[in-house]
Amino acid sequence: MNAALPFQTSRRSLLQNSASGFGYLALSAMMAQQKGVASGVENALAARKPHFPARAKRVIFLFMKGGPSHVDTFDPKPLLTRDHGGKYPFAEPRIKFAETGKLLKSPWSFKQYGQSGLPVSELFPNVAQCVDELCIIRSMHGTNPAHGGALLKLHTGSDTQVRPSMGSWVTYGLGTENENLPGFITICPTLAHGGVNNWGAAFLPAYCQGTPIGNAAVASDQAQVKHIRNPKLSADVQRQQLNLLAEMNQDHLGVAGMNQALEGRINSFELAFRMQMAMPDAQNVDSETAATKKLYSMENPITANFGRQCLMARRFIERGVRFVQVTHSDSEVQWDQHGALYKNHSKNAAEVDKPIAGLLKDLKSRGLLDDTLVIWGGEFGRTPTAQGTDGRDHNPHGFTMWLAGGGVKRGISHGATDDYGYYAQENKVHIHDLHATILALLGINHERLTYRYAGRDFRLTDVEGHVVKEIFS
């Protein structure tokens, strides 16, 4: 009787070997954590060393979906006020999202705050109290005037192809400091304009995928990871199943061979089991003091939803999650004011101003701000020219984002738009430059953080990107 070749197997044994192997590998990884023994299976989420000494260990990205107006928030333009109702004196972009008319002054006044004297709009009186912590980049620019393309560009570096998201690249490069939680979490993300691609891993390993908690249509106090609890089996019974599978299948490990896709699924299964205890605890803000909840303005129905998101973000990063995104959006009133600028920018700012200031103050008081990079901004800005009498169009040619903590200079502005706020003009910072700078603050050389797929090396910044070292502390 001829001996079977190593790669010959029946369908029954193939299914038995591969399926039960998942259970054994998951169990062995968990036992290794608990007992300190080598499992022989690399935990892909384990923390990894950066390329060079890092200024920041983690990121909180406060994403304002729709495009907040820079000339109404952090980039005052006196000439826009002076020439209100006149014609923009320079050439407008050749390709625009829609036509606009005359110059529209900001309906909000600006004041200087802090020792830095940086001006902030009256839309953000509480963030203004933290202005000495901010590094305001007033010369951001991109290429796409549509929400979908601009969101993808900001989140993935590409507005034309499905590419891994920023948080996925960071997780791939650095792992997480808590292997019971994902490396990348996105709280109440929008499902529009790119949807899951904005936090997807694309061709990176599955463990790099962002884990969504709810979505923009779900109140943050109702948002949770789907299927976080097994409704039929307790954790003890699940563990018993894994033990049984391990006993039955230790001798069959390696029969089918290992590959990256399989390893990614195994790590996902392992993480899902561990998350059942860790995730509900991390989300449980009820354990916070009354003073902390007030700091995030959770007692106010206007700010409670976003305040809870910001507080969850702090709880996640202090538990070792590497990248947390918090999205402010709703299905009706985003930061996309083609009309009703005064009404809806006022509404949006009122919902986020106190929680953002509370987050910055809380991080600083806990000693977390020094090595946590906080990023604020949207996918683009707004035009200084008007749509109707009270609206502004999309403007990717010049807008503002700010950074805080995490190794950036504090109480400064970097770059500038033109006198009316249409184009980035001085010390321009492209989206690719922003990505390269974020990675550099995390100790990652953006040109070395590559992944080979379909015959070529990919990276977050593609073949572009320059680190803006001028803003480093």
C-alpha positions as CSV (number, residue, x, y, z in Angstrom):
1,M,0.0,0.0,0.0
2,N,1.5,3.3,-1.1
3,A,2.0,6.0,1.6
4,A,-0.1,9.1,1.2
5,L,1.7,12.2,0.0
6,P,2.0,14.9,2.6
7,F,-0.4,17.2,0.7
8,Q,-3.0,14.5,0.1
9,T,-5.9,14.7,2.6
10,S,-9.6,14.0,2.7
11,R,-12.2,16.8,2.9
12,R,-13.2,15.6,6.4
13,S,-9.6,15.6,7.7
14,L,-8.9,19.0,6.1
15,L,-11.8,20.6,7.8
16,Q,-11.0,18.9,11.1
17,N,-7.4,19.9,10.9
18,S,-7.9,23.6,9.9
19,A,-11.0,24.4,12.0
20,S,-9.7,22.7,15.2
21,G,-6.3,24.3,14.6
22,F,-7.9,27.7,15.1
23,G,-9.0,26.7,18.5
24,Y,-5.7,25.3,19.6
25,L,-3.8,28.3,18.4
26,A,-6.2,30.7,20.1
27,L,-5.9,28.7,23.3
28,S,-2.1,28.4,23.2
29,A,-1.8,32.2,22.7
30,M,-4.0,32.9,25.7
31,M,-2.2,30.4,27.8
32,A,1.1,32.0,26.8
33,Q,-0.2,35.3,28.1
34,Q,-1.4,33.8,31.4
35,K,1.5,31.5,32.1
36,G,4.4,33.2,30.3
37,V,5.2,30.2,28.2
38,A,6.0,30.2,24.5
39,S,3.1,29.2,22.3
40,G,5.0,29.1,19.1
41,V,2.4,31.5,17.6
42,E,3.4,35.1,17.2
43,N,0.8,37.6,18.5
44,A,0.6,40.1,15.7
45,L,-0.8,42.7,18.0
46,A,2.2,42.7,20.3
47,A,3.8,46.1,20.7
48,R,6.8,46.7,18.3
49,K,9.6,49.1,18.5
50,P,9.5,52.2,16.3
51,H,12.2,53.0,13.8
52,F,13.6,55.8,15.9
53,P,12.7,57.3,19.3
54,A,9.1,58.4,19.3
55,R,7.7,61.6,20.5
56,A,4.1,60.1,20.7
57,K,3.0,56.7,21.6
58,R,-0.6,56.9,20.5
59,V,-3.1,59.0,18.5
60,I,-6.6,60.4,19.1
61,F,-8.1,61.8,15.9
62,L,-11.1,64.1,16.4
63,F,-12.7,64.0,12.9
64,M,-15.2,66.7,12.1
65,K,-17.1,65.2,9.1
66,G,-18.2,67.6,6.4
67,G,-15.5,70.2,6.4
68,P,-15.5,72.9,9.1
69,S,-14.8,76.4,7.9
70,H,-11.3,77.5,8.7
71,V,-12.0,81.2,8.2
72,D,-14.8,80.9,10.8
73,T,-12.8,78.9,13.4
74,F,-9.0,79.1,13.6
75,D,-7.9,81.2,10.6
76,P,-9.1,84.8,10.9
77,K,-9.1,87.0,7.7
78,P,-9.4,90.7,8.3
79,L,-9.5,91.5,4.6
80,L,-12.4,89.1,4.2
81,T,-14.3,91.2,6.7
82,R,-13.2,94.5,5.0
83,D,-14.1,93.3,1.5
84,H,-17.3,91.5,2.4
85,G,-19.6,91.5,-0.6
86,G,-16.9,92.1,-3.1
87,K,-15.3,89.9,-5.7
88,Y,-12.5,87.5,-4.8
89,P,-9.5,89.4,-6.4
90,F,-7.5,86.3,-7.5
91,A,-8.2,83.4,-9.9
92,E,-10.5,80.8,-8.4
93,P,-9.8,77.1,-8.9
94,R,-10.3,75.7,-12.4
95,I,-12.3,72.8,-10.9
96,K,-14.8,73.6,-8.2
97,F,-17.5,71.6,-6.5
98,A,-20.1,74.3,-7.2
99,E,-20.2,77.9,-8.2
100,T,-20.0,80.6,-5.5
101,G,-20.5,84.3,-5.5
102,K,-19.1,87.3,-3.5
103,L,-16.8,87.3,-0.5
104,L,-18.6,86.4,2.7
105,K,-17.1,87.6,6.0
106,S,-17.2,85.5,9.1
107,P,-20.3,86.1,11.3
108,W,-18.1,85.3,14.3
109,S,-15.5,87.5,15.9
110,F,-12.0,86.3,16.9
111,K,-10.0,87.0,20.0
112,Q,-6.5,86.3,21.1
113,Y,-6.1,83.8,24.0
114,G,-3.3,82.5,26.2
115,Q,0.3,83.4,26.4
116,S,0.7,82.6,22.7
117,G,-2.0,85.1,21.8
118,L,-3.3,82.9,19.0
119,P,-6.7,84.0,17.7
120,V,-9.7,81.7,18.0
121,S,-13.3,82.2,16.9
122,E,-16.0,82.7,19.4
123,L,-17.4,79.4,18.2
124,F,-14.8,77.7,20.4
125,P,-14.5,79.6,23.7
126,N,-13.5,76.4,25.6
127,V,-10.9,75.1,23.2
128,A,-9.6,78.7,23.1
129,Q,-8.7,78.3,26.8
130,C,-6.4,75.5,25.7
131,V,-4.8,77.4,22.8
132,D,-1.4,77.3,24.4
133,E,-1.5,73.5,23.9
134,L,-2.3,73.7,20.1
135,C,-0.2,73.6,17.0
136,I,-2.5,75.1,14.4
137,I,-1.6,74.2,10.8
138,R,-3.3,76.9,8.6
139,S,-1.8,75.7,5.3
140,M,-3.4,72.3,4.8
141,H,-4.3,71.4,1.3
142,G,-5.6,68.4,-0.7
143,T,-6.8,67.7,-4.2
144,N,-10.4,66.4,-4.1
145,P,-13.4,68.8,-3.7
146,A,-15.9,66.0,-3.1
147,H,-16.6,64.5,0.3
148,G,-16.0,60.9,-0.7
149,G,-12.7,61.4,-2.4
150,A,-11.5,63.9,0.3
151,L,-12.5,61.5,3.2
152,L,-10.6,58.7,1.6
153,K,-7.6,60.9,0.9
154,L,-7.4,62.0,4.5
155,H,-8.0,58.5,5.9
156,T,-6.0,56.4,3.5
157,G,-3.8,58.6,1.4
158,S,-5.7,57.7,-1.8
159,D,-8.9,59.1,-3.3
160,T,-9.0,56.7,-6.2
161,Q,-8.1,53.2,-4.9
162,V,-9.0,51.1,-1.9
163,R,-6.0,51.4,0.4
164,P,-5.3,50.7,4.1
165,S,-6.4,53.4,6.5
166,M,-4.1,55.6,8.6
167,G,-5.0,53.8,11.8
168,S,-4.4,50.4,10.1
169,W,-0.9,51.5,9.0
170,V,-0.1,52.7,12.6
171,T,-1.3,49.3,14.0
172,Y,0.7,47.4,11.4
173,G,3.8,49.4,12.3
174,L,3.5,49.5,16.1
175,G,1.0,47.0,17.3
176,T,-0.9,47.7,20.6
177,E,0.1,47.9,24.2
178,N,-2.9,45.9,25.3
179,E,-3.4,42.7,23.4
180,N,-6.9,42.3,24.8
181,L,-8.1,45.3,22.8
182,P,-7.7,46.2,19.1
183,G,-4.9,48.4,18.0
184,F,-7.3,50.7,16.1
185,I,-10.8,51.7,17.3
186,T,-13.2,54.1,15.6
187,I,-16.0,55.5,17.7
188,C,-19.4,56.3,16.0
189,P,-17.8,56.5,12.5
190,T,-19.8,57.7,9.5
191,L,-21.0,55.1,7.0
192,A,-21.1,57.6,4.2
193,H,-18.5,58.8,1.8
194,G,-16.1,55.8,1.7
195,G,-17.7,54.1,4.7
196,V,-15.8,51.1,6.0
197,N,-12.9,51.9,3.7
198,N,-12.0,54.9,5.9
199,W,-11.1,52.5,8.7
200,G,-10.4,49.3,6.7
201,A,-7.1,47.4,6.4
202,A,-7.4,46.6,2.7
203,F,-4.5,44.3,1.9
204,L,-2.8,44.6,5.3
205,P,-3.3,41.7,7.7
206,A,-6.8,41.4,9.2
207,Y,-5.7,42.4,12.7
208,C,-5.0,45.9,11.4
209,Q,-8.6,46.5,10.6
210,G,-10.3,49.3,12.6
211,T,-12.9,48.1,15.1
212,P,-16.0,50.3,14.9
213,I,-18.0,51.0,18.0
214,G,-21.5,51.9,16.7
215,N,-21.8,54.4,13.9
216,A,-22.8,58.0,13.3
217,A,-26.5,57.1,13.4
218,V,-26.2,55.5,16.9
219,A,-26.0,57.5,20.1
220,S,-22.7,57.0,21.8
221,D,-24.4,55.6,25.0
222,Q,-25.9,52.8,22.8
223,A,-22.8,52.2,20.7
224,Q,-21.0,48.9,21.1
225,V,-18.9,46.4,19.2
226,K,-21.2,44.0,17.4
227,H,-21.5,40.5,18.9
228,I,-19.3,41.4,21.8
229,R,-21.2,38.8,23.9
230,N,-21.9,35.2,22.9
231,P,-25.7,34.9,23.6
232,K,-25.6,31.1,23.9
233,L,-22.3,30.3,25.6
234,S,-20.5,31.6,28.6
235,A,-16.8,32.4,28.6
236,D,-16.2,29.3,30.6
237,V,-17.9,27.0,28.1
238,Q,-16.1,28.7,25.3
239,R,-12.8,28.0,27.1
240,Q,-13.8,24.4,27.5
241,Q,-14.5,24.1,23.8
242,L,-11.0,25.5,23.1
243,N,-9.5,23.1,25.5
244,L,-11.2,20.2,23.9
245,L,-10.2,21.3,20.4
246,A,-6.6,21.6,21.6
247,E,-6.6,18.1,23.0
248,M,-8.1,16.6,19.8
249,N,-5.9,18.5,17.3
250,Q,-2.4,19.1,18.7
251,D,-1.1,16.3,16.4
252,H,-2.6,17.9,13.3
253,L,-1.0,21.3,13.5
254,G,0.9,22.2,10.5
255,V,-0.8,19.7,8.2
256,A,-2.4,22.4,6.1
257,G,0.5,24.8,6.4
258,M,0.3,28.4,7.5
259,N,-0.2,31.6,5.4
260,Q,-0.7,35.2,6.2
261,A,-4.4,35.3,5.6
262,L,-4.9,32.3,7.9
263,E,-2.7,33.9,10.6
264,G,-4.7,37.1,10.3
265,R,-8.0,35.2,10.9
266,I,-6.5,33.3,13.8
267,N,-5.3,36.5,15.5
268,S,-8.8,38.0,14.9
269,F,-10.4,35.0,16.6
270,E,-8.0,35.2,19.5
271,L,-8.7,38.9,19.9
272,A,-12.4,38.5,19.7
273,F,-12.4,36.0,22.6
274,R,-10.2,38.3,24.8
275,M,-12.3,41.4,24.0
276,Q,-15.4,39.9,25.5
277,M,-14.2,41.0,29.0
278,A,-11.9,43.9,28.1
279,M,-14.1,45.9,25.8
280,P,-17.2,46.4,28.0
281,D,-15.0,47.5,30.9
282,A,-13.2,50.0,28.7
283,Q,-16.5,51.5,27.5
284,N,-18.0,51.7,31.0
285,V,-17.7,55.4,31.7
286,D,-20.0,55.0,34.7
287,S,-17.0,54.2,36.8
288,E,-15.6,57.7,36.2
289,T,-16.0,60.4,38.9
290,A,-18.7,63.0,38.7
291,A,-16.0,65.7,38.3
292,T,-14.6,63.9,35.2
293,K,-18.0,63.5,33.6
294,K,-18.6,67.2,34.2
295,L,-15.2,68.0,32.6
296,Y,-16.5,66.3,29.4
297,S,-19.8,68.1,29.8
298,M,-21.8,64.8,29.9
299,E,-24.5,66.4,32.1
300,N,-25.5,68.6,29.2
301,P,-27.8,67.0,26.6
302,I,-26.2,69.1,23.9
303,T,-22.7,67.9,24.6
304,A,-23.3,64.5,26.2
305,N,-23.1,62.4,23.1
306,F,-19.7,63.7,21.9
307,G,-18.5,64.0,25.5
308,R,-19.0,60.3,26.0
309,Q,-17.1,59.6,22.8
310,C,-14.1,61.7,23.9
311,L,-14.1,60.1,27.4
312,M,-14.2,56.6,25.8
313,A,-11.2,57.7,23.7
314,R,-9.2,58.6,26.8
315,R,-10.1,55.3,28.4
316,F,-9.0,53.3,25.4
317,I,-5.7,55.0,24.9
318,E,-4.8,54.7,28.6
319,R,-5.5,51.0,28.2
320,G,-2.9,50.8,25.4
321,V,-5.0,51.2,22.2
322,R,-2.7,52.7,19.7
323,F,-5.1,54.7,17.4
324,V,-8.6,56.0,18.4
325,Q,-10.8,58.0,16.0
326,V,-13.8,60.0,17.3
327,T,-16.2,61.2,14.6
328,H,-18.6,64.1,15.0
329,S,-21.3,63.7,12.4
330,D,-25.0,63.1,12.0
331,S,-27.2,62.3,9.0
332,E,-28.7,65.8,8.8
333,V,-26.3,68.5,10.1
334,Q,-22.7,67.8,9.4
335,W,-20.0,70.5,9.1
336,D,-21.1,70.9,5.5
337,Q,-22.8,74.3,5.4
338,H,-23.7,75.2,1.9
339,G,-26.4,77.2,3.6
340,A,-27.4,78.0,7.1
341,L,-23.7,78.6,8.1
342,Y,-24.4,80.6,11.2
343,K,-27.1,78.2,12.5
344,N,-25.4,74.9,11.9
345,H,-21.8,75.8,12.5
346,S,-23.0,77.2,15.8
347,K,-24.8,73.9,16.6
348,N,-21.9,71.8,15.6
349,A,-19.3,73.8,17.6
350,A,-21.6,73.8,20.7
351,E,-21.7,70.0,20.6
352,V,-17.9,69.5,20.5
353,D,-16.3,72.6,22.1
354,K,-16.5,71.6,25.8
355,P,-15.8,67.9,25.3
356,I,-12.7,68.6,23.2
357,A,-11.4,71.1,25.9
358,G,-12.2,68.5,28.6
359,L,-10.3,65.9,26.7
360,L,-7.2,68.1,26.4
361,K,-7.4,69.1,30.1
362,D,-7.9,65.5,31.2
363,L,-5.0,64.1,29.2
364,K,-2.7,66.8,30.5
365,S,-3.8,66.3,34.2
366,R,-3.1,62.5,33.8
367,G,0.3,63.0,32.2
368,L,-1.0,61.5,28.9
369,L,-0.8,64.6,26.7
370,D,2.9,64.6,26.4
371,D,3.0,61.3,24.5
372,T,-0.5,61.3,23.0
373,L,-1.0,63.1,19.7
374,V,-4.4,64.7,19.4
375,I,-5.5,65.7,15.9
376,W,-8.5,67.9,15.0
377,G,-10.0,68.6,11.6
378,G,-12.2,67.7,8.7
379,E,-11.7,66.5,5.1
380,F,-11.3,70.0,3.8
381,G,-12.3,73.6,4.6
382,R,-14.8,76.1,3.1
383,T,-14.6,78.8,0.5
384,P,-14.3,82.5,1.5
385,T,-16.9,83.1,-1.2
386,A,-20.6,82.6,-0.6
387,Q,-23.2,80.2,-1.6
388,G,-26.5,82.1,-1.4
389,T,-26.3,84.6,1.5
390,D,-25.3,82.2,4.3
391,G,-23.2,79.3,3.1
392,R,-19.8,78.3,1.9
393,D,-18.7,75.6,-0.6
394,H,-16.1,72.9,-0.2
395,N,-12.5,74.1,-0.3
396,P,-9.6,71.5,-0.4
397,H,-7.1,74.2,-1.6
398,G,-6.5,75.7,1.9
399,F,-7.8,74.8,5.3
400,T,-6.9,74.3,8.9
401,M,-6.2,71.3,11.2
402,W,-4.6,71.4,14.6
403,L,-2.4,69.1,16.6
404,A,-1.8,68.9,20.3
405,G,0.6,67.0,22.6
406,G,2.6,64.1,21.3
407,G,5.9,66.0,20.6
408,V,4.6,69.0,18.7
409,K,5.3,72.7,19.5
410,R,2.6,74.3,21.6
411,G,0.9,77.6,21.2
412,I,2.0,78.1,17.6
413,S,0.5,78.4,14.1
414,H,2.3,77.0,11.1
415,G,1.8,78.1,7.5
416,A,-0.9,80.4,6.1
417,T,-3.5,80.8,3.5
418,D,-3.8,83.8,1.3
419,D,-5.3,87.1,2.6
420,Y,-8.9,85.7,2.1
421,G,-8.4,82.1,3.0
422,Y,-8.8,80.4,-0.4
423,Y,-5.4,78.8,-1.0
424,A,-2.6,77.5,1.2
425,Q,0.2,79.8,0.5
426,E,3.1,79.7,3.1
427,N,4.7,76.5,4.3
428,K,2.1,74.4,2.6
429,V,1.2,71.1,4.2
430,H,-0.3,68.4,1.9
431,I,-2.3,65.5,3.2
432,H,0.7,63.3,2.4
433,D,2.9,65.6,4.5
434,L,0.5,65.3,7.4
435,H,0.6,61.5,7.2
436,A,4.4,61.5,7.0
437,T,4.5,63.9,10.0
438,I,2.1,61.8,12.1
439,L,4.1,58.7,11.5
440,A,7.4,60.5,12.3
441,L,6.0,61.7,15.6
442,L,5.2,58.0,16.4
443,G,8.8,57.1,15.6
444,I,8.1,55.6,12.1
445,N,9.9,56.5,8.9
446,H,7.1,56.7,6.4
447,E,9.3,55.5,3.6
448,R,10.2,52.3,5.5
449,L,6.7,51.5,6.6
450,T,5.9,49.4,3.5
451,Y,3.8,46.4,2.6
452,R,4.4,44.3,-0.5
453,Y,1.1,43.5,-2.3
454,A,0.4,42.6,-6.0
455,G,4.1,42.9,-6.9
456,R,4.9,46.3,-5.5
457,D,5.6,48.0,-2.2
458,F,2.8,50.2,-0.8
459,R,2.9,52.8,1.9
460,L,0.5,55.3,3.5
461,T,2.2,58.3,1.7
462,D,2.6,56.4,-1.6
463,V,5.6,58.0,-3.3
464,E,5.1,61.4,-1.7
465,G,5.1,63.0,1.7
466,H,7.5,65.3,3.6
467,V,7.9,65.4,7.4
468,V,7.0,68.9,8.7
469,K,9.9,69.0,11.2
470,E,9.3,72.7,11.9
471,I,6.4,71.8,14.2
472,F,8.4,69.3,16.3
473,S,9.1,70.4,19.9
